[in-house]
Amino acid sequence: MDQDERRHTEPFEFVDEMVSREFRFSVGRETRSGRYFLSTPVSGWNRAIEYEVRFEIDAAEFDRFRADPASALEFVELCRNRGAQDRLFKK
């Protein structure tokens, strides 16, 4: 399977539009649906492993977090502590 074929079978295609290295998160858009996301590393249950998780955000949150990354910190911490499971990015 070549890259073009794989692109059409993958469920999502995420594009980061702003990356905050300072606060360790990014915001962007899933190109197929046009929906917005915030992505941040989350620790596994034993805290030995970190992995990236994407949470759905609305257009107003996207604009605010992109313009002022510090304004996202409360939501980022909520996500990292598993407090926003209802906003996990899904199909």
Contacts in CASP RR format, 6 or more apart in sequence:
PFRMAT RR
TARGET T0000
AUTHOR 0000-0000-0000
METHOD contacts of the structure
MODEL  1
MDQDERRHTEPFEFVDEMVSREFRFSVGRETRSGRYFLSTPVSGWNRAIE
YEVRFEIDAAEFDRFRADPASALEFVELCRNRGAQDRLFKK
1 9 0 8 1.000
7 13 0 8 1.000
11 91 0 8 1.000
12 30 0 8 1.000
12 32 0 8 1.000
12 89 0 8 1.000
13 30 0 8 1.000
13 31 0 8 1.000
13 32 0 8 1.000
14 28 0 8 1.000
14 29 0 8 1.000
14 30 0 8 1.000
14 31 0 8 1.000
14 37 0 8 1.000
14 39 0 8 1.000
14 54 0 8 1.000
15 28 0 8 1.000
15 29 0 8 1.000
15 30 0 8 1.000
15 31 0 8 1.000
16 26 0 8 1.000
16 27 0 8 1.000
16 28 0 8 1.000
16 39 0 8 1.000
17 26 0 8 1.000
17 27 0 8 1.000
17 28 0 8 1.000
17 29 0 8 1.000
17 66 0 8 1.000
18 26 0 8 1.000
18 27 0 8 1.000
18 28 0 8 1.000
18 65 0 8 1.000
18 66 0 8 1.000
18 69 0 8 1.000
19 25 0 8 1.000
19 26 0 8 1.000
20 26 0 8 1.000
20 69 0 8 1.000
20 72 0 8 1.000
22 69 0 8 1.000
23 69 0 8 1.000
23 70 0 8 1.000
23 72 0 8 1.000
23 73 0 8 1.000
23 76 0 8 1.000
24 40 0 8 1.000
24 41 0 8 1.000
24 76 0 8 1.000
25 38 0 8 1.000
25 39 0 8 1.000
25 40 0 8 1.000
25 65 0 8 1.000
25 69 0 8 1.000
25 72 0 8 1.000
25 76 0 8 1.000
26 38 0 8 1.000
26 39 0 8 1.000
26 40 0 8 1.000
27 36 0 8 1.000
27 37 0 8 1.000
27 38 0 8 1.000
27 39 0 8 1.000
27 57 0 8 1.000
27 62 0 8 1.000
27 65 0 8 1.000
27 66 0 8 1.000
27 72 0 8 1.000
28 36 0 8 1.000
28 37 0 8 1.000
28 38 0 8 1.000
28 39 0 8 1.000
28 62 0 8 1.000
29 35 0 8 1.000
29 36 0 8 1.000
29 37 0 8 1.000
29 62 0 8 1.000
30 36 0 8 1.000
30 37 0 8 1.000
30 89 0 8 1.000
35 56 0 8 1.000
35 89 0 8 1.000
36 56 0 8 1.000
36 57 0 8 1.000
36 58 0 8 1.000
36 59 0 8 1.000
36 61 0 8 1.000
36 62 0 8 1.000
37 54 0 8 1.000
37 55 0 8 1.000
37 56 0 8 1.000
37 57 0 8 1.000
37 89 0 8 1.000
38 54 0 8 1.000
38 55 0 8 1.000
38 57 0 8 1.000
38 61 0 8 1.000
38 65 0 8 1.000
38 72 0 8 1.000
38 75 0 8 1.000
38 76 0 8 1.000
38 79 0 8 1.000
39 52 0 8 1.000
39 53 0 8 1.000
39 54 0 8 1.000
39 55 0 8 1.000
40 52 0 8 1.000
40 53 0 8 1.000
40 55 0 8 1.000
40 76 0 8 1.000
40 79 0 8 1.000
40 80 0 8 1.000
41 50 0 8 1.000
41 51 0 8 1.000
41 52 0 8 1.000
41 53 0 8 1.000
41 80 0 8 1.000
42 50 0 8 1.000
42 51 0 8 1.000
42 52 0 8 1.000
42 53 0 8 1.000
42 79 0 8 1.000
42 80 0 8 1.000
42 82 0 8 1.000
43 49 0 8 1.000
43 50 0 8 1.000
43 80 0 8 1.000
44 50 0 8 1.000
44 51 0 8 1.000
53 79 0 8 1.000
53 88 0 8 1.000
54 88 0 8 1.000
54 89 0 8 1.000
55 75 0 8 1.000
55 79 0 8 1.000
55 84 0 8 1.000
55 87 0 8 1.000
55 88 0 8 1.000
55 89 0 8 1.000
56 87 0 8 1.000
56 88 0 8 1.000
56 89 0 8 1.000
56 90 0 8 1.000
57 65 0 8 1.000
57 75 0 8 1.000
57 87 0 8 1.000
61 72 0 8 1.000
61 75 0 8 1.000
64 71 0 8 1.000
64 72 0 8 1.000
65 71 0 8 1.000
65 72 0 8 1.000
65 75 0 8 1.000
75 84 0 8 1.000
78 84 0 8 1.000
79 87 0 8 1.000
END
